[in-house]
């Protein structure tokens, strides 16, 4: 099956019911998305599918084929982090960090649709993603910072730079 | 008889009929009162009224999402156009602050407002007419002691001729039977209490009884299944599509806690109904369960047998004892099943619905759920697209929505698989259209969190749960 991830097309030898998360981590070595609950209840596996945040643990490969998948690796690189990543670093929004890739992907999907969300809109959109360390307030600030970065100077890298 | 005399007779008859109808249709204004002081109502009466208003689900229609309680303005879509609910706070100008108890009683029991205008039957006075005097009094006391809110609802968007209020008088002539509930001596006090609540204030039939072309409940098809906010309200009588027949104990637990291991979690517009029922004492819930169990009737021996087999097959906790894998599902699949549907089910649904985790937080085994056996795919479509959102600040069962992961066609293949695997009924027809229309917003689907299971929130006692 063919799968496009972060702008690159891959030809995969995998069953159509393989969870997208397994394909990303095991076949493509994109380890940003995490396995948390495997039930779509924690959000640590969140990636973007055609611009929408989805749980990759519950998404069979068959539903991702032919669509654009973007993972946290698609938002920027270590040397050149994208605005969402920069904002999370600058706000020190991670404690253990396990949820953060998922948080950034859901936030990215939100800002794509709503470049200037209110606090209530951020809370509502981020509701499916959990952080057990309790850094929610920093995550909130990071998302607001990312919105500002994207709206202003770094607008060019919003949709994720090609690796 | 000459032609002229025939014509004169016809005209005469029409005039008389018109006059009779006019007398029937016309209602005088009831004089406004000076808003009563909230302290003039006995606290006990107000408390009783609060419970009754909860049973009546008054807030569900008369309150907008996140708006002030009972201030109205909620848009109610109907086949004839949209109606906006009215402000029933005691605001003197825009609410019912100048309504006497007689005016309130007439509105509840006859569907006529203080000014004498007919009310549209989206307001369920066909049920509220059964309410007894003492309960009307308590409801009046409750509403007159609410916080007044100055708010005028937008004008209704009804099409001609329904927009003419006197047409409602004709509707009443055809379908509305006024009358306070009378006990049925054939049954005991508990049954009668349940019948009084279910047929009256709870207006269960408002959703669970099908309506005719003019929007009236078909009395001959009572509890045959209807619609509410884009959801199927399943039949509750012997036509119930539930794979496991309902009985009194199951009804009690479901109405009390919002879920039952053999039936699943309350969803759609039933969720706020359950939340509202939390205000009731166990005795009243038990009475409603007694009455509705009688409506459901005794299942046939075949149905009972099938249900027993299904319960054993799906494990004691409501989920299969063996975790599902692609291989195990493969082994049970039969030729002709949609392979895409199977693959989606295995990866998207089975991790919860066959996890072996107990309900309500573990997903329901779909063989027990009424959804896959329902008359149409409507409820399953709604749940797959939007899931069960989390309740704010409370514990509740949740399910993610999958609107962003599946195309219409992929959803269709999933639904075909689910129907084939979890129901003995023939394939649904027209699923594609159903999905299309649902996504396009045709049904104004009401999305609600499942009822809270937070023990601190509900009034449920441990003793009651074990009934």
Interface residues (C-beta under 8 A of the other chain):
Chain A: X15 X16 X17 X18 X19 X38 X39 X40 X41 X49 X50 X52 X53 X54 X55 X57 X58 X59 X60 X62 X63 X127 X128
Chain B: X326 X339 X340 X342 X343 X344 X346 X347 X348 X351 X352 X355 X389 X390 X398 X399 X400 X402 X404 X405 X406 X410
